[in-house]
């Protein structure tokens, strides 16, 4: 009779967790996954952006009256009309990939039968941590603590903006909605993803501690764990959302405050690097196991290669052992080539189960929002000429 351990269990980073109950209330009961996420994304974008437009218009600060009226604030529009929806919609592809990746551990036979109960326990533990109400409250508190830092910071009290018309005058009604509703929602969505990555990292660390059925000669050059690197591609949606916020905020500083674009190169690059580490870094937990696998594989296949090549030399080169077959048509040479290919595969085995192309695929969306930013200081024609120069 089948036991619970015989079934393929899986884990999704997005089927629960902080804020999930609120997002589900924003969806109609009969909505499909994609349609439901789209509906929740649109509602949150409306809650964050539309009151700002109305309140700033009532205050006469929507299109004039200050140096940065609301309709000219690129950062506010990008943050709430683009990034907030993307942070919600990213649940769909990332949730699907995480379910597929977790199931693949079992489907591909990477988890031994005797460890299935432990694997299922790791999934249950990750689900409990993902759905923790305490974590939800902590993230909410952190979001408002950051809001308080924003309220007391120079960015909100510098004056001549739609949310703070003059230094020391306090916030406008739109400014209060911005600081107490819109910004906390955006921050909560970002912190929620960071928390999910913590849950994912903890789960993978537990899996890495199991005695996985890895093979040094697996063609993915990662012992059979290459599928984890492929599962990182949807995180590019999050990188795009974060990069768009950084790019639009930088554009505000350059256009309205006269700051130099060059001064933002390092912070912008640091943001992209930190985001890449946050989303791809959890896979590093498998590095010790893969390094040990590579070392053991080189020793085992090195021993096998020594024995085989010694026999091959005695039979076909030195002629000290009689050959009962002709050299033409013999399978010995092909076997020698196959053995060489296997050894070469082990030699190329990566300790990090993600290829450079996977990192590039994930990073490309982060670069896209920087292109309009570059156009601020460099004519589009010069950018096109430069790109064509690289292709010729």
N, C-alpha and C positions, 0 to 999 in steps of 0.2 A: 504494500500500500504506500502511496506517495506521501511524503512528509512535507511540511512547510518549506524545508530547506531545498526540496527538489524544484520548486517553482522559481522562475526568474523574477526577482524583485528589482526595482529600479528606484532612482531618486531624482527628483527635479528640484533645482534651486529656486524655482519660481512658483510652485504650486501652493505655497504658504508663506509664512514669515511676516515680518513687520509691515503693517499697512495693508495686508492682503484683504482683511475684512472690509476696510473702507473702499478699496478698489472694487470689490465684488458688489458692494451696494450701488456703485456707480454704473454697473452693467445690468442690462435687462436679463431676466432669468432664462430666457431662451436664446441668448446670444451665443454664437460660436466663439471659439477661443480668440481668433484674430479680431472678429467684429467686436467682441466684448472688450478686448484690450484697447481697440481703437476708440470705442465709446468712452471708456474711462480716461484715456489720454486727452480726448477733446474736452471733456468736462473739466479736468484739472487745468488744462491750458486756459479755458474760459474763466475759471475761478481765479487764476493767478493774474491774467492780463486784462480782462474786460473791466473789472472794477477800477483798475488803474486808469484806463482810458476815460471812463465816465467821471471819476473823481477829479482827475487832472483837468478835464474839460470844464467842469463846474467851477474849478478854481482859476480858470483862465490860463492854465499852464500846459495845455496839451500841445499847442503849436507856436507859442510865443510867450513873452513875459520874462523869460529867464534865458541864460546862456544855453542850457540844455533842456528844452521842452520835452515832454513825454514822447511825442511822435518822432523826435530826432534821436531819442535814446536807443541806439542800435543794440546795446547789451541787453536792455530789458526785453525787447522784442524777440531776440534770439533765445534768450534764457527761457522765456515762458511760452513762446509760440513754437519753438523748435526743440529745444533740449528737454523740457519737461515731458512732452509727448514721446520723445525718443527713449527717455529713461523708463517709461512705462511700456512702450511697444517692444523694447528689447527683451521683455519677459518671454515673448513667444519663441524667437529662434534660440535664445540661450537655454530656455527650459527644455526645448526639444532636444538640443544637443547634449545637455547634461543627462537626460533620461537615456539616450542612446549610448552614451559613453559608459554609464554605470551598468547598463544591461550587457554591454559588450564584454565586460570582465567575466560574466558567466557564460554567455553564448560562445565566446572564443575559448573557453576552457582555461582561462588564466587563473581562476580561483579553483583550487583543488576541492574535490568533493567533501573532504573532511573539514574544510574551512568555510563551507557555505553558511553554516549557522553563525559563525563569527562575522562573515560578510553582511548577512542580513541584520545582525545586531548593530553593525556600524551604520547601516542605512537608517535603522530605527533611531539611533542616537543622533544622527545628523538631522532627522526630521524633527525630533524634540527640540534640538538647539535652534533650528531654523524657525520654528513656530513659537519660540519663547516669548511670553508676554512681557517678561522683565526686560528682555532685549529691546522690545518695541518701545517701552517706556523710556529706556536709556537713550535710544536713538532720538526720540522726540525731545528729551531734555537737552541732549547735545545740540540739536537743531536750534532750540530757542536760546541756548547759551551762546551759540555763534551769532544768533540774531542780536543778542544784547551787545556782543563785541562790535557788531556792525553799527548798532545805534550809537555807541559811544566813540566810534572811530571817525577819522577825518573824512572818509568817503561818504558818510551820510550827513555830516555837519559842515561840509566845506562851503555850502551855499551856492546860489545861482543855478539850481537844478529844480526840476519839477517836484521832487520830494523834499527839498529843503531850499527855499527861495533865497535865504540870506543866512550868513553865519550867525549862530546863536538864536535864530528865530524858531527853532524847533521844526518838527515835521508837519507837512501838509496832511490833509485827510488821505490823499493818495499815498503819501509817504508812510503813514501808519499801516495802511493795508499792505504796502510793499514789504515793510519790515516785520509785520506780525503775522501775515498770511502767506504772501507770495514767496518770499525768500525762504521761510521755514519749510514750505512744501518742497521747493527745489532741493534744499539741503537734505531734507529727510530722504528723498529719493536717491540722492548720491550716497548718503551714509548707509542706506538700506543695501545698496550694491556692495559696498565695502564689507558690510556684515555678512552678506551672502558669500563673499570670497573667503572670509574667515571660516565659515561653515564648510565650504568646499575644500579648503586647505586641510582642515582638521579631518575630514572624511578621507581624503587622499593619503594623509599621513597614516591613518589606521590601516588603509588598504596596503600601503607600502610595507607595513610591518608583517603582513601575512606572507606565507611561503608561496609566492606566486609561481605559476608554471610558465616562466619566461624562457625563451630560446635565443641563444646568442646568434644563430644564423637566420633569424627572421628577416625577410627582405625589407622591412620598414626601417632597418638600421636603429631600432630602439627596443629590441628584444620582444616585440609584440605590443609595445605601448605607444606606437606612433599615432594611433587613433586619438589619443588625448591631445596631441598637438593640433590635429585637424579640428578638434572640437572648440578651439579657441577663436576661430574665425568670426562668429557672431559677436564677440566682445568688441569688434570694430565699431559696432553701433554705439556703444558707450563711449569709446574713444572719440568718435565723431561729435557726440553731444557735448562732451567736456571740452574738446578742442574748439568747438563753435563758441562756447561761452567765453573761453580765454581770448579767442580771436576778436570777438565783438567788444569785449571790455578793453582790449588793447586799442582797437579802432577808436573807441570813445576818447581814450587818453591822447591819442595822436591827433585826432581831428579837433577836439574841443579844448584840450589843455596844452597843445603844442609840444608834447613830449616826443622824443626821438624814438622811432621804431626799433633802432638798434639796441636800445636799453632793455627791450623785452625778449631778445633772442634767447638768452640763457634761461629765464623763468619759463618761457614757452617750451623750450626743449626739455627742461627738467620735468614739467608737467606730463609731457608725452612719455618720457622715460619712466616716471613713477607709475603712470597708468599701465604701461606695458608690464612692469614688474608685478603690479597688483593682480593683473589678469592672467599672466603666463607664469609668474613666480611659483604658484602652488605646485606646479609639476616638478619643481626641483626636489621634492621629497623622495622622488624615485632615483635621484642621482647616485646615492650610495649603492643601491641594489643593482643598478645598471653597470656601475664601475666594477663591482664584484663579479657580475655576470661576464663582462668583457674579459676581465683578468682570468677567470676560470676557463672561459671558452678558448682563449689564446693558448693556455697551458694544455687543455685537453686536445684541441685540434693540432697544436704543435707536436704533441706526442704521437697522435695518429699520423700526421704528415711525415714525421721522422720514420716511423715504422714502414709506411707505404713507400716513401721514396727510397729507402734502403733496399727494400725488396725489388723495386722497379730498377734501380741501378744494377743490382746483382743479376737480374733476369735479362734486361735489354741492353745494358751498356757494358758491364764487365763480362757478361756471359758465363758467370760461374755457376749459374743454375740453368738447366736445360729448359728451353721454351717449347712447349708442345703445340704452339700456334704460330702463324705468321704475324709479323709486325703489322703488315697491312690488314686492316679490318679488326685489329685487336682493340678491345675496350679499355685496355690499361691506360692508354694515353688520354682518352676522354675522362676516365676516372681521375687521373692526375689533374686535369684541367678543372674538373668539378671540385676536387679537394682544394685547389688553389682559390677558386671562387668563394668557397665556403669560408676559408681562412681570411680572405680579403673582406668579406662581409663582416666578420667579427672585428677585424681591425678598424673598420669604419663605424662601429657601433657607438652611438652618441650617449653620453651620460644624461643629457637633457632631452626628454622625449618630444621635442618640437623642432621642426626644421626651420631654416632661415626663411624659406618661402612662406611658412605659416606666420612667422612674426611680421613679415612684410605685408601679407594680406591683412593682418590685423591692424598694422600701423598706417596703411594707406589712407583709410578714412580720417585719421587724425590730421593728415597733412592737407586734406581738401579745404577745410575752413581757412587755412593760412594763405591760400592763393588770392582771395579777394583782398586780404590784408596787405599782401605784397603789392597789389595793384595801386594801393594808396600812394606809395612812394616811388613806384616804378611804372611807367606807362605800359599798358597791356601789349602794345606793339613790341616793346623791348622784351617782355616776358616770352611772347610767342617766338621772337627771333632767337632768344636764348635756348628755348626748347628745341627749335628746328636745328640749331647749331649742334646740339647733342645727338640728334638723330642722323645727321649727315656724316 
